[in-house]
Amino acid sequence: MDKLVFSDMVNDIQYQIDVELKIEFRDCLKGIDNVSDFSISTEEDVYRIMVRLRNYSLGEVKRVFHSFVEFTEYSGGTVYIRKNTDTSIEYEMITFNANKKGFYCKFCFKGR
């Protein structure tokens, strides 16, 4: 997916920051054995999630990220993009319901 198309989709959704969502995110990440540490913060209407993995590789990052998506996504739709850097693997994800209400997450995955 093109970054411009993703940006257009980001603008069409009404985002919510919710304490219950943050708890759901925390519970999901705590349940994944390869996660050694994580932090969840919010900035405006975006969740920022930093995850450190014990066994860091693209395959493991994908597995952990997709577990998170499966656990948290809404029924209306979910889209995400991935970017690899020299020191991390980053994802941006939006998920929404039929009324175009949802949440937006920015992930940064790193090794220990």
N, C-alpha and C positions, 0 to 999 in steps of 0.2 A: 504494500500500500504506500502510495506517495505521501510524503509529509504534508503537502498542501491539502490533499483530500482528508487526511486525518485531522488537520487543523480546522477544516470546515465542519467536520463532524463534532469536534470538541465544542464549537460555538453553538451547535444546535441542541445541546443537552442542558437541562437544568440540574446542577450538581447540588449535592447535600453533604454536609459534614455532620456525622452522627456518632455519638459516643458508642452506641451499640455496634455500629459498623467497625469501629476501631477495636472493640473487644472481639468481634468475629475475626478480624484480620489477625489479631494477636493469637487467638486460639488456633487458627489455621497454621500459622508459622511455628507455634510451639509444638504442634503435632508432627512436624517433619523432622526426622532424625538427623538429616544432613545439615540442618540450620544450626550454626554455632552461636549466632548472635543476630539480633535485629533491632531496629528502631523504627517507630512510626510517628511521624509528625504531620502537621497540617500547615499549609501556607495558602491563604485565601481559600479557594474551594478545591484544593488539590491535596491528596494524601501523598506524602513522600515517605517511601519505605526503603530503608537500607538493610540489606541482608548479607551476612557473612556466612559462607559455606565451609564446612570442614574439608570436603572434597570438591574443589572448584574446577569445573570444566564447562564448556558450552552445553554438553549433554545434561549435566547435573542442574545447571541453571534452568534449562528448558523444562526439565522434570519438575523442579520446585515451582517455577512460575505457573506451569499448567495445572499443577495441583491447587495452587492458589486460585486460579481462574475457575476451575471446576467447583471449588468450594464457595466462591463468592459471586459468581456472575448472575446477572438478572436475565429474565426470559426475553426481553425485547431485542437484545443484541449485545455483542461484545466485540470490540476491535482493539488491536494493539499493534505496536511497532517495536522493533528491537534495533538497538545500535550497539556495536562493539567498540570499545575504546582500548587503549593500551593497558589500562588498569582495571577495567570493569566491563560488565555487560548491563546495559540499561534497557528498560522497557517503559513505554507509556501505554496505559490501558484505560479505556472507557467502557463502561457497561451501563445499560439503561433498560427501563421497563417500557411497556407499550405507550405510556404517557410522556416518554422522553425525559424521565427523571432518573438520575443515576449517580454514579460516582466516577471520579477521575483519579488514577494513581500513577505516580512516577516511581519506578523501582531502580535501585542501583545494587547490583550483585557484585560481591567481591569475595576473594579467598580470605582465609584467616589472616 
